[in-house]
Amino acid sequence: MSMTMDMPGMSTSTPSADTSGMDMMMTPWLHFVGGDNLFFKTLNPSSHGAIAGACIVLGFLAIFERWFASVRGVLEVHWYHSAHNQVKSKVADEGDRLSTSPTPDKEHDVVKGDVDSLKGASSARVYPSRGSRVSRLSPPFILSHDIPRGVGFAFQAFLAYILMLAVMTFQAAYIIAIIVGLGIGEFLFGRLGSARGHILH
């Protein structure tokens, strides 16, 4: 004889085996199985074709990241020469002003020495401070240069984080596609992105 006792506050219903409302757990090891969420909750390539398509997109995204890095390198060279020319022009104007200003004969050699030191500093590709013999090692702040520099750095960081999120799925196919894309991008554009290689001292 079996007896069933219902205690107050206790439910006798069996828990549902339906787990469709539960989020898929990330597999914390390298795998080739599909179904991982890629960037969005609704984007989870599971078939072989979908995974292959995602790998192609990630590969091109990695190539684009290397291309954008090379563009930043070329711009850095352009900004460097532009800033140098601006400072050189200011130094020349300052030198002309000092050389044409009326001075006693006994101070002529001193002024000439100041002008020569300013021109020498300019030819050595350094940035002399205004009205001083002390040379500055950093280029001046130029709004038209530094705003694009900051925006470009932020966009490249965004691309890097996008690729990092794909790697964090532990999907081996995604990781291989990203590494191959980065290698191809560096092979194609790496020489352009080396700013120091374009600056002739």
KOLZA-756318 format. One record per residue: residue in one letter; x, y, z of N, C-alpha, C in turn. Coordinates in Angstrom, 2 decimals. Layout:
N
+------+---------+---------+---------+---------+---------+---------+---------+---------+---------+
! keza !     nc1 !     nc2 !     nc3 !    cac1 !    cac2 !    cac3 !     cc1 !     cc2 !     cc3 !
+------+---------+---------+---------+---------+---------+---------+---------+---------+---------+
!    a !       X !       Y !       Z !       X !       Y !       Z !       X !       Y !       Z !
...
+------+---------+---------+---------+---------+---------+---------+---------+---------+---------+
END
This chain:
201
+------+---------+---------+---------+---------+---------+---------+---------+---------+---------+
! keza !     nc1 !     nc2 !     nc3 !    cac1 !    cac2 !    cac3 !     cc1 !     cc2 !     cc3 !
+------+---------+---------+---------+---------+---------+---------+---------+---------+---------+
!    m !    0.85 !   -1.18 !    0.00 !    0.00 !    0.00 !    0.00 !    0.89 !    1.23 !    0.00 !
!    s !    0.71 !    2.06 !   -0.98 !    1.53 !    3.26 !   -1.12 !    0.76 !    4.47 !   -0.70 !
!    m !    1.41 !    5.33 !   -0.06 !    0.78 !    6.57 !    0.40 !    1.56 !    7.74 !   -0.17 !
!    t !    0.82 !    8.72 !   -0.58 !    1.42 !    9.93 !   -1.13 !    1.04 !   11.09 !   -0.24 !
!    m !    2.03 !   11.77 !    0.24 !    1.79 !   12.91 !    1.13 !    2.25 !   14.18 !    0.43 !
!    d !    1.35 !   15.13 !    0.38 !    1.65 !   16.43 !   -0.22 !    1.94 !   17.41 !    0.89 !
!    m !    3.16 !   17.87 !    0.93 !    3.55 !   18.87 !    1.91 !    3.20 !   20.24 !    1.39 !
!    p !    2.80 !   21.16 !    2.28 !    2.48 !   22.52 !    1.85 !    3.72 !   23.18 !    1.24 !
!    g !    3.50 !   23.91 !    0.13 !    4.58 !   24.64 !   -0.54 !    5.42 !   23.80 !   -1.45 !
!    m !    5.16 !   22.48 !   -1.55 !    5.93 !   21.62 !   -2.42 !    5.11 !   21.25 !   -3.64 !
!    s !    5.77 !   21.22 !   -4.77 !    5.09 !   20.89 !   -6.01 !    5.44 !   19.48 !   -6.41 !
!    t !    4.47 !   18.74 !   -6.87 !    4.69 !   17.36 !   -7.28 !    4.92 !   17.22 !   -8.77 !
!    s !    4.97 !   18.36 !   -9.47 !    5.15 !   18.29 !  -10.92 !    6.60 !   17.98 !  -11.24 !
!    t !    6.79 !   17.22 !  -12.29 !    8.13 !   16.84 !  -12.72 !    8.76 !   17.97 !  -13.51 !
!    p !   10.03 !   18.32 !  -13.24 !   10.68 !   19.39 !  -13.99 !   10.71 !   19.08 !  -15.47 !
!    s !   10.46 !   20.10 !  -16.26 !   10.42 !   19.92 !  -17.71 !   11.82 !   19.68 !  -18.24 !
!    a !   11.90 !   18.77 !  -19.18 !   13.20 !   18.46 !  -19.79 !   13.53 !   19.40 !  -20.93 !
!    d !   12.62 !   20.37 !  -21.20 !   12.85 !   21.29 !  -22.30 !   13.87 !   22.34 !  -21.89 !
!    t !   14.97 !   22.39 !  -22.56 !   16.03 !   23.35 !  -22.26 !   16.20 !   24.36 !  -23.38 !
!    s !   15.16 !   24.56 !  -24.18 !   15.30 !   25.48 !  -25.31 !   15.49 !   26.91 !  -24.86 !
!    g !   15.03 !   27.25 !  -23.65 !   15.18 !   28.61 !  -23.17 !   16.52 !   28.90 !  -22.55 !
!    m !   17.33 !   27.89 !  -22.40 !   18.65 !   28.09 !  -21.79 !   19.67 !   28.46 !  -22.86 !
!    d !   20.54 !   29.37 !  -22.51 !   21.58 !   29.78 !  -23.44 !   22.60 !   28.67 !  -23.61 !
!    m !   23.12 !   28.57 !  -24.80 !   24.13 !   27.56 !  -25.07 !   25.42 !   27.94 !  -24.36 !
!    m !   26.03 !   26.95 !  -23.72 !   27.28 !   27.18 !  -23.02 !   28.43 !   27.10 !  -24.01 !
!    m !   29.42 !   27.98 !  -23.84 !   30.57 !   27.97 !  -24.71 !   31.46 !   26.78 !  -24.38 !
!    t !   31.94 !   26.11 !  -25.41 !   32.85 !   24.98 !  -25.20 !   34.25 !   25.53 !  -24.94 !
!    p !   34.79 !   25.35 !  -23.75 !   36.06 !   25.99 !  -23.38 !   37.29 !   25.22 !  -23.83 !
!    w !   37.26 !   24.66 !  -25.02 !   38.43 !   24.01 !  -25.58 !   38.32 !   24.06 !  -27.10 !
!    l !   39.45 !   23.83 !  -27.77 !   39.46 !   23.89 !  -29.23 !   38.57 !   22.80 !  -29.81 !
!    h !   37.78 !   23.18 !  -30.79 !   36.85 !   22.22 !  -31.40 !   36.50 !   22.69 !  -32.80 !
!    f !   35.97 !   21.79 !  -33.59 !   35.51 !   22.09 !  -34.95 !   34.00 !   21.97 !  -35.06 !
!    v !   33.32 !   21.68 !  -33.97 !   31.86 !   21.52 !  -33.99 !   31.21 !   22.89 !  -34.09 !
!    g !   30.17 !   23.01 !  -34.90 !   29.48 !   24.27 !  -35.08 !   28.50 !   24.56 !  -33.95 !
!    g !   27.82 !   25.69 !  -34.08 !   26.83 !   26.08 !  -33.10 !   27.26 !   27.16 !  -32.14 !
!    d !   28.50 !   27.64 !  -32.25 !   28.98 !   28.70 !  -31.35 !   28.38 !   30.05 !  -31.77 !
!    n !   28.04 !   30.84 !  -30.79 !   27.54 !   32.19 !  -31.07 !   28.69 !   33.07 !  -31.52 !
!    l !   28.54 !   33.68 !  -32.69 !   29.57 !   34.53 !  -33.26 !   29.08 !   35.97 !  -33.27 !
!    f !   29.55 !   36.75 !  -32.32 !   29.26 !   38.18 !  -32.17 !   27.84 !   38.45 !  -31.65 !
!    f !   26.84 !   37.75 !  -32.19 !   25.45 !   37.99 !  -31.82 !   24.79 !   36.70 !  -31.36 !
!    k !   23.72 !   36.84 !  -30.58 !   23.01 !   35.69 !  -30.04 !   22.35 !   34.87 !  -31.14 !
!    t !   21.89 !   35.56 !  -32.20 !   21.19 !   34.87 !  -33.28 !   22.12 !   34.35 !  -34.36 !
!    l !   23.41 !   34.65 !  -34.26 !   24.37 !   34.22 !  -35.28 !   25.22 !   33.10 !  -34.72 !
!    n !   24.83 !   31.88 !  -35.05 !   25.56 !   30.70 !  -34.57 !   25.66 !   29.68 !  -35.69 !
!    p !   26.65 !   29.85 !  -36.58 !   26.82 !   28.92 !  -37.70 !   27.00 !   27.49 !  -37.20 !
!    s !   26.21 !   26.59 !  -37.75 !   26.26 !   25.20 !  -37.31 !   26.59 !   24.24 !  -38.45 !
!    s !   26.13 !   24.54 !  -39.67 !   26.41 !   23.64 !  -40.79 !   27.82 !   23.91 !  -41.31 !
!    h !   28.30 !   22.96 !  -42.11 !   29.65 !   23.11 !  -42.66 !   29.74 !   24.32 !  -43.59 !
!    g !   28.69 !   24.56 !  -44.36 !   28.69 !   25.71 !  -45.26 !   28.69 !   27.03 !  -44.51 !
!    a !   27.90 !   27.09 !  -43.43 !   27.85 !   28.32 !  -42.63 !   29.18 !   28.60 !  -41.94 !
!    i !   29.82 !   27.54 !  -41.43 !   31.13 !   27.71 !  -40.79 !   32.16 !   28.16 !  -41.81 !
!    a !   32.11 !   27.58 !  -43.01 !   33.05 !   27.99 !  -44.06 !   32.84 !   29.45 !  -44.44 !
!    g !   31.58 !   29.86 !  -44.55 !   31.30 !   31.26 !  -44.85 !   31.80 !   32.20 !  -43.78 !
!    a !   31.61 !   31.82 !  -42.52 !   32.12 !   32.64 !  -41.41 !   33.64 !   32.72 !  -41.44 !
!    c !   34.30 !   31.62 !  -41.78 !   35.76 !   31.63 !  -41.87 !   36.24 !   32.57 !  -42.98 !
!    i !   35.54 !   32.58 !  -44.10 !   35.92 !   33.48 !  -45.20 !   35.78 !   34.93 !  -44.78 !
!    v !   34.67 !   35.24 !  -44.11 !   34.46 !   36.62 !  -43.65 !   35.52 !   37.02 !  -42.64 !
!    l !   35.83 !   36.15 !  -41.70 !   36.85 !   36.46 !  -40.70 !   38.23 !   36.60 !  -41.33 !
!    g !   38.51 !   35.78 !  -42.34 !   39.80 !   35.90 !  -43.02 !   39.96 !   37.25 !  -43.73 !
!    f !   38.91 !   37.67 !  -44.44 !   38.96 !   38.98 !  -45.10 !   38.99 !   40.12 !  -44.07 !
!    l !   38.32 !   39.93 !  -42.95 !   38.37 !   40.95 !  -41.90 !   39.78 !   41.09 !  -41.34 !
!    a !   40.48 !   39.96 !  -41.20 !   41.86 !   40.00 !  -40.73 !   42.77 !   40.68 !  -41.76 !
!    i !   42.56 !   40.41 !  -43.04 !   43.33 !   41.08 !  -44.09 !   43.05 !   42.58 !  -44.07 !
!    f !   41.79 !   42.95 !  -43.88 !   41.42 !   44.37 !  -43.82 !   42.09 !   45.06 !  -42.64 !
!    e !   42.21 !   44.36 !  -41.51 !   42.86 !   44.95 !  -40.34 !   44.32 !   45.26 !  -40.64 !
!    r !   45.01 !   44.35 !  -41.34 !   46.41 !   44.59 !  -41.70 !   46.52 !   45.72 !  -42.72 !
!    w !   45.57 !   45.81 !  -43.65 !   45.58 !   46.91 !  -44.61 !   45.39 !   48.24 !  -43.91 !
!    f !   44.46 !   48.29 !  -42.98 !   44.21 !   49.54 !  -42.27 !   45.42 !   49.94 !  -41.44 !
!    a !   46.11 !   48.97 !  -40.86 !   47.33 !   49.27 !  -40.11 !   48.39 !   49.86 !  -41.04 !
!    s !   48.48 !   49.37 !  -42.27 !   49.45 !   49.94 !  -43.21 !   49.06 !   51.36 !  -43.61 !
!    v !   47.77 !   51.62 !  -43.74 !   47.32 !   52.98 !  -44.04 !   47.71 !   53.93 !  -42.93 !
!    r !   47.56 !   53.49 !  -41.69 !   47.98 !   54.32 !  -40.56 !   49.48 !   54.58 !  -40.59 !
!    g !   50.26 !   53.58 !  -40.99 !   51.69 !   53.79 !  -41.08 !   52.06 !   54.82 !  -42.14 !
!    v !   51.40 !   54.75 !  -43.30 !   51.66 !   55.73 !  -44.36 !   51.25 !   57.12 !  -43.91 !
!    l !   50.12 !   57.23 !  -43.22 !   49.69 !   58.53 !  -42.72 !   50.66 !   59.08 !  -41.69 !
!    e !   51.21 !   58.21 !  -40.85 !   52.18 !   58.67 !  -39.87 !   53.39 !   59.30 !  -40.55 !
!    v !   53.84 !   58.69 !  -41.66 !   54.96 !   59.26 !  -42.40 !   54.59 !   60.62 !  -42.97 !
!    h !   53.38 !   60.71 !  -43.54 !   52.93 !   61.99 !  -44.11 !   52.83 !   63.06 !  -43.03 !
!    w !   52.28 !   62.70 !  -41.87 !   52.16 !   63.67 !  -40.79 !   53.53 !   64.08 !  -40.26 !
!    y !   54.45 !   63.14 !  -40.22 !   55.79 !   63.46 !  -39.73 !   56.45 !   64.52 !  -40.62 !
!    h !   56.42 !   64.28 !  -41.92 !   57.06 !   65.23 !  -42.84 !   56.33 !   66.57 !  -42.84 !
!    s !   55.00 !   66.52 !  -42.74 !   54.25 !   67.78 !  -42.70 !   54.59 !   68.59 !  -41.46 !
!    a !   54.65 !   67.94 !  -40.30 !   55.01 !   68.64 !  -39.08 !   56.44 !   69.16 !  -39.15 !
!    h !   57.33 !   68.36 !  -39.73 !   58.72 !   68.79 !  -39.85 !   58.84 !   70.02 !  -40.74 !
!    n !   58.09 !   70.04 !  -41.85 !   58.14 !   71.18 !  -42.74 !   57.57 !   72.44 !  -42.09 !
!    q !   56.51 !   72.27 !  -41.29 !   55.95 !   73.42 !  -40.60 !   56.94 !   74.00 !  -39.60 !
!    v !   57.58 !   73.12 !  -38.83 !   58.56 !   73.59 !  -37.85 !   59.77 !   74.20 !  -38.56 !
!    k !   60.18 !   73.59 !  -39.66 !   61.31 !   74.12 !  -40.41 !   61.00 !   75.51 !  -40.95 !
!    s !   59.76 !   75.71 !  -41.40 !   59.36 !   77.03 !  -41.89 !   59.37 !   78.06 !  -40.77 !
!    k !   58.89 !   77.67 !  -39.58 !   58.91 !   78.59 !  -38.45 !   60.34 !   78.91 !  -38.03 !
!    v !   61.22 !   77.91 !  -38.08 !   62.61 !   78.15 !  -37.73 !   63.26 !   79.11 !  -38.72 !
!    a !   62.96 !   78.92 !  -40.02 !   63.53 !   79.81 !  -41.03 !   63.04 !   81.24 !  -40.84 !
!    d !   61.73 !   81.39 !  -40.54 !   61.20 !   82.73 !  -40.29 !   61.85 !   83.36 !  -39.07 !
!    e !   62.04 !   82.57 !  -38.03 !   62.69 !   83.09 !  -36.82 !   64.14 !   83.46 !  -37.10 !
!    g !   64.80 !   82.64 !  -37.93 !   66.18 !   82.95 !  -38.27 !   66.29 !   84.22 !  -39.09 !
!    d !   65.37 !   84.40 !  -40.04 !   65.37 !   85.63 !  -40.83 !   65.11 !   86.85 !  -39.96 !
!    r !   64.21 !   86.70 !  -39.00 !   63.90 !   87.83 !  -38.12 !   65.10 !   88.20 !  -37.27 !
!    l !   65.82 !   87.18 !  -36.77 !   67.01 !   87.47 !  -35.96 !   68.14 !   88.06 !  -36.79 !
!    s !   68.27 !   87.57 !  -38.02 !   69.38 !   88.04 !  -38.85 !   69.14 !   89.45 !  -39.38 !
!    t !   67.87 !   89.85 !  -39.54 !   67.57 !   91.18 !  -40.07 !   67.33 !   92.20 !  -38.98 !
!    s !   67.24 !   91.80 !  -37.71 !   67.02 !   92.75 !  -36.63 !   68.29 !   93.54 !  -36.37 !
!    p !   68.17 !   94.87 !  -36.12 !   69.37 !   95.69 !  -35.88 !   70.03 !   95.32 !  -34.56 !
!    t !   71.32 !   95.00 !  -34.62 !   72.08 !   94.63 !  -33.43 !   73.43 !   95.29 !  -33.48 !
!    p !   74.04 !   95.55 !  -32.36 !   75.41 !   96.09 !  -32.36 !   76.38 !   95.10 !  -32.98 !
!    d !   77.52 !   95.63 !  -33.44 !   78.52 !   94.77 !  -34.09 !   79.06 !   93.70 !  -33.16 !
!    k !   79.20 !   94.01 !  -31.90 !   79.77 !   93.03 !  -30.98 !   78.81 !   91.89 !  -30.68 !
!    e !   77.50 !   92.10 !  -30.99 !   76.53 !   91.03 !  -30.77 !   76.18 !   90.30 !  -32.06 !
!    h !   76.81 !   90.73 !  -33.16 !   76.47 !   90.11 !  -34.45 !   76.84 !   88.63 !  -34.47 !
!    d !   77.99 !   88.30 !  -33.93 !   78.42 !   86.90 !  -33.91 !   77.50 !   86.04 !  -33.06 !
!    v !   77.00 !   86.59 !  -31.97 !   76.09 !   85.83 !  -31.11 !   74.79 !   85.52 !  -31.84 !
!    v !   74.24 !   86.54 !  -32.51 !   72.99 !   86.34 !  -33.26 !   73.21 !   85.36 !  -34.39 !
!    k !   74.34 !   85.51 !  -35.09 !   74.63 !   84.59 !  -36.18 !   74.74 !   83.15 !  -35.67 !
!    g !   75.36 !   83.00 !  -34.50 !   75.45 !   81.67 !  -33.92 !   74.09 !   81.10 !  -33.57 !
!    d !   73.15 !   81.95 !  -33.08 !   71.80 !   81.48 !  -32.79 !   71.09 !   81.03 !  -34.05 !
!    v !   71.23 !   81.80 !  -35.12 !   70.59 !   81.44 !  -36.39 !   71.15 !   80.14 !  -36.92 !
!    d !   72.49 !   80.02 !  -36.87 !   73.10 !   78.78 !  -37.37 !   72.67 !   77.56 !  -36.55 !
!    s !   72.54 !   77.75 !  -35.24 !   72.12 !   76.63 !  -34.41 !   70.69 !   76.23 !  -34.70 !
!    l !   69.82 !   77.22 !  -34.98 !   68.43 !   76.89 !  -35.32 !   68.35 !   76.17 !  -36.65 !
!    k !   69.11 !   76.67 !  -37.63 !   69.08 !   76.00 !  -38.94 !   69.70 !   74.62 !  -38.87 !
!    g !   70.74 !   74.47 !  -38.07 !   71.35 !   73.16 !  -37.91 !   70.42 !   72.18 !  -37.25 !
!    a !   69.65 !   72.64 !  -36.28 !   68.68 !   71.77 !  -35.61 !   67.60 !   71.34 !  -36.57 !
!    s !   67.20 !   72.26 !  -37.47 !   66.16 !   71.91 !  -38.43 !   66.66 !   70.87 !  -39.42 !
!    s !   67.90 !   71.03 !  -39.90 !   68.43 !   70.07 !  -40.86 !   68.64 !   68.71 !  -40.24 !
!    a !   68.74 !   68.63 !  -38.92 !   68.93 !   67.34 !  -38.24 !   67.62 !   66.65 !  -37.93 !
!    r !   66.51 !   67.21 !  -38.45 !   65.19 !   66.62 !  -38.28 !   64.79 !   66.49 !  -36.82 !
!    v !   65.01 !   67.52 !  -36.07 !   64.48 !   67.60 !  -34.72 !   63.57 !   68.80 !  -34.67 !
!    y !   62.83 !   68.93 !  -33.60 !   61.85 !   69.98 !  -33.48 !   62.31 !   70.97 !  -32.42 !
!    p !   62.97 !   72.07 !  -32.82 !   63.45 !   73.02 !  -31.82 !   62.31 !   73.80 !  -31.21 !
!    s !   62.43 !   74.08 !  -29.93 !   61.42 !   74.87 !  -29.26 !   61.59 !   76.32 !  -29.63 !
!    r !   60.49 !   77.06 !  -29.64 !   60.50 !   78.45 !  -30.08 !   61.32 !   79.31 !  -29.12 !
!    g !   62.26 !   80.08 !  -29.69 !   63.03 !   81.01 !  -28.90 !   64.00 !   80.36 !  -27.94 !
!    s !   64.40 !   79.14 !  -28.21 !   65.29 !   78.43 !  -27.29 !   66.22 !   77.55 !  -28.08 !
!    r !   67.38 !   77.28 !  -27.50 !   68.33 !   76.38 !  -28.14 !   68.06 !   74.93 !  -27.79 !
!    v !   67.15 !   74.66 !  -26.87 !   66.84 !   73.29 !  -26.46 !   65.92 !   72.66 !  -27.49 !
!    s !   66.28 !   71.50 !  -28.00 !   65.51 !   70.82 !  -29.03 !   64.45 !   69.94 !  -28.40 !
!    r !   63.28 !   69.90 !  -29.01 !   62.20 !   69.03 !  -28.55 !   62.21 !   67.75 !  -29.37 !
!    l !   61.95 !   66.65 !  -28.72 !   62.02 !   65.35 !  -29.37 !   60.69 !   64.90 !  -29.95 !
!    s !   59.59 !   65.54 !  -29.60 !   58.27 !   65.16 !  -30.10 !   57.75 !   66.24 !  -31.03 !
!    p !   57.00 !   65.84 !  -32.05 !   56.43 !   66.84 !  -32.97 !   55.37 !   67.67 !  -32.27 !
!    p !   55.08 !   68.83 !  -32.80 !   54.06 !   69.69 !  -32.16 !   52.66 !   69.11 !  -32.32 !
!    f !   51.75 !   69.58 !  -31.48 !   50.35 !   69.15 !  -31.57 !   49.69 !   69.88 !  -32.73 !
!    i !   49.20 !   69.12 !  -33.71 !   48.52 !   69.67 !  -34.87 !   47.15 !   69.01 !  -34.95 !
!    l !   46.10 !   69.81 !  -34.86 !   44.75 !   69.26 !  -34.74 !   44.38 !   68.40 !  -35.94 !
!    s !   44.75 !   68.83 !  -37.13 !   44.40 !   68.08 !  -38.34 !   45.14 !   66.75 !  -38.44 !
!    h !   46.20 !   66.58 !  -37.64 !   46.93 !   65.32 !  -37.62 !   46.45 !   64.42 !  -36.47 !
!    d !   46.27 !   65.01 !  -35.31 !   46.04 !   64.21 !  -34.11 !   44.61 !   63.69 !  -34.00 !
!    i !   43.63 !   64.40 !  -34.55 !   42.25 !   63.88 !  -34.54 !   42.15 !   62.63 !  -35.42 !
!    p !   42.60 !   62.66 !  -36.70 !   42.57 !   61.41 !  -37.48 !   43.42 !   60.30 !  -36.87 !
!    r !   44.52 !   60.67 !  -36.20 !   45.35 !   59.65 !  -35.56 !   44.57 !   58.93 !  -34.47 !
!    g !   43.85 !   59.68 !  -33.65 !   43.06 !   59.06 !  -32.58 !   41.91 !   58.23 !  -33.11 !
!    v !   41.21 !   58.75 !  -34.15 !   40.10 !   57.99 !  -34.73 !   40.60 !   56.71 !  -35.38 !
!    g !   41.71 !   56.79 !  -36.08 !   42.26 !   55.60 !  -36.73 !   42.69 !   54.55 !  -35.73 !
!    f !   43.30 !   54.99 !  -34.63 !   43.70 !   54.03 !  -33.60 !   42.49 !   53.35 !  -32.98 !
!    a !   41.42 !   54.13 !  -32.72 !   40.22 !   53.55 !  -32.12 !   39.57 !   52.54 !  -33.06 !
!    f !   39.54 !   52.84 !  -34.37 !   38.94 !   51.92 !  -35.32 !   39.76 !   50.64 !  -35.44 !
!    q !   41.08 !   50.76 !  -35.43 !   41.91 !   49.56 !  -35.49 !   41.75 !   48.73 !  -34.23 !
!    a !   41.60 !   49.38 !  -33.08 !   41.34 !   48.63 !  -31.84 !   40.00 !   47.91 !  -31.93 !
!    f !   39.00 !   48.54 !  -32.54 !   37.70 !   47.89 !  -32.74 !   37.84 !   46.63 !  -33.58 !
!    l !   38.60 !   46.71 !  -34.66 !   38.82 !   45.52 !  -35.49 !   39.54 !   44.43 !  -34.71 !
!    a !   40.52 !   44.81 !  -33.91 !   41.25 !   43.82 !  -33.12 !   40.34 !   43.13 !  -32.11 !
!    y !   39.45 !   43.88 !  -31.48 !   38.54 !   43.27 !  -30.52 !   37.52 !   42.36 !  -31.21 !
!    i !   37.10 !   42.72 !  -32.42 !   36.19 !   41.86 !  -33.17 !   36.85 !   40.51 !  -33.44 !
!    l !   38.09 !   40.55 !  -33.89 !   38.82 !   39.30 !  -34.14 !   39.05 !   38.53 !  -32.85 !
!    m !   39.30 !   39.25 !  -31.76 !   39.52 !   38.57 !  -30.48 !   38.26 !   37.84 !  -30.02 !
!    l !   37.08 !   38.46 !  -30.22 !   35.84 !   37.81 !  -29.83 !   35.62 !   36.52 !  -30.63 !
!    a !   36.00 !   36.54 !  -31.90 !   35.88 !   35.32 !  -32.70 !   36.82 !   34.24 !  -32.19 !
!    v !   38.02 !   34.61 !  -31.79 !   38.97 !   33.63 !  -31.26 !   38.47 !   33.06 !  -29.94 !
!    m !   37.80 !   33.88 !  -29.15 !   37.33 !   33.42 !  -27.83 !   36.23 !   32.37 !  -27.90 !
!    t !   35.68 !   32.10 !  -29.10 !   34.72 !   31.01 !  -29.23 !   35.39 !   29.64 !  -29.16 !
!    f !   36.72 !   29.60 !  -29.25 !   37.49 !   28.36 !  -29.27 !   37.18 !   27.50 !  -30.50 !
!    q !   36.52 !   28.10 !  -31.48 !   36.27 !   27.40 !  -32.74 !   37.57 !   27.40 !  -33.54 !
!    a !   38.16 !   26.22 !  -33.71 !   39.48 !   26.11 !  -34.34 !   39.46 !   26.62 !  -35.78 !
!    a !   38.36 !   26.41 !  -36.48 !   38.29 !   26.88 !  -37.87 !   38.36 !   28.41 !  -37.93 !
!    y !   37.70 !   29.10 !  -37.00 !   37.77 !   30.56 !  -36.96 !   39.19 !   31.03 !  -36.67 !
!    i !   39.84 !   30.37 !  -35.73 !   41.20 !   30.78 !  -35.35 !   42.16 !   30.60 !  -36.52 !
!    i !   42.04 !   29.48 !  -37.21 !   42.91 !   29.23 !  -38.37 !   42.67 !   30.28 !  -39.44 !
!    a !   41.40 !   30.60 !  -39.71 !   41.07 !   31.59 !  -40.73 !   41.64 !   32.96 !  -40.38 !
!    i !   41.56 !   33.34 !  -39.12 !   42.06 !   34.65 !  -38.69 !   43.58 !   34.70 !  -38.81 !
!    i !   44.27 !   33.64 !  -38.37 !   45.73 !   33.62 !  -38.44 !   46.20 !   33.66 !  -39.90 !
!    v !   45.54 !   32.89 !  -40.76 !   45.91 !   32.91 !  -42.18 !   45.64 !   34.28 !  -42.78 !
!    g !   44.50 !   34.89 !  -42.43 !   44.19 !   36.22 !  -42.94 !   45.19 !   37.27 !  -42.49 !
!    l !   45.60 !   37.21 !  -41.23 !   46.60 !   38.15 !  -40.73 !   47.94 !   37.97 !  -41.44 !
!    g !   48.32 !   36.71 !  -41.68 !   49.56 !   36.45 !  -42.39 !   49.52 !   36.97 !  -43.82 !
!    i !   48.40 !   36.74 !  -44.52 !   48.27 !   37.23 !  -45.90 !   48.27 !   38.76 !  -45.91 !
!    g !   47.55 !   39.36 !  -44.97 !   47.51 !   40.83 !  -44.93 !   48.87 !   41.44 !  -44.66 !
!    e !   49.64 !   40.82 !  -43.75 !   50.98 !   41.33 !  -43.47 !   51.90 !   41.11 !  -44.68 !
!    f !   51.72 !   40.01 !  -45.37 !   52.51 !   39.74 !  -46.57 !   52.24 !   40.77 !  -47.66 !
!    l !   50.99 !   41.18 !  -47.80 !   50.62 !   42.13 !  -48.85 !   50.91 !   43.58 !  -48.48 !
!    f !   50.67 !   43.95 !  -47.22 !   50.71 !   45.36 !  -46.84 !   51.70 !   45.69 !  -45.74 !
!    g !   52.40 !   44.70 !  -45.21 !   53.28 !   44.95 !  -44.08 !   54.38 !   45.95 !  -44.38 !
!    r !   54.93 !   45.91 !  -45.59 !   56.03 !   46.82 !  -45.93 !   55.55 !   48.26 !  -45.99 !
!    l !   54.25 !   48.46 !  -46.28 !   53.72 !   49.82 !  -46.35 !   53.44 !   50.38 !  -44.97 !
!    g !   53.17 !   49.51 !  -44.01 !   52.80 !   49.98 !  -42.68 !   53.97 !   50.28 !  -41.78 !
!    s !   55.19 !   50.00 !  -42.24 !   56.36 !   50.28 !  -41.41 !   56.74 !   51.74 !  -41.60 !
!    a !   56.27 !   52.58 !  -40.68 !   56.48 !   54.03 !  -40.83 !   57.95 !   54.38 !  -40.72 !
!    r !   58.69 !   53.71 !  -39.84 !   60.10 !   54.04 !  -39.65 !   60.92 !   53.76 !  -40.89 !
!    g !   60.45 !   52.77 !  -41.68 !   61.20 !   52.47 !  -42.89 !   61.07 !   53.53 !  -43.95 !
!    h !   60.06 !   54.39 !  -43.85 !   59.85 !   55.44 !  -44.83 !   60.47 !   56.77 !  -44.40 !
!    i !   60.91 !   56.88 !  -43.16 !   61.48 !   58.12 !  -42.67 !   62.98 !   58.07 !  -42.87 !
!    l !   63.49 !   58.89 !  -43.74 !   64.92 !   58.91 !  -44.03 !   65.57 !   59.98 !  -43.17 !
!    h !   66.46 !   59.56 !  -42.30 !   67.14 !   60.50 !  -41.41 !   68.36 !   61.09 !  -42.12 !
+------+---------+---------+---------+---------+---------+---------+---------+---------+---------+
END
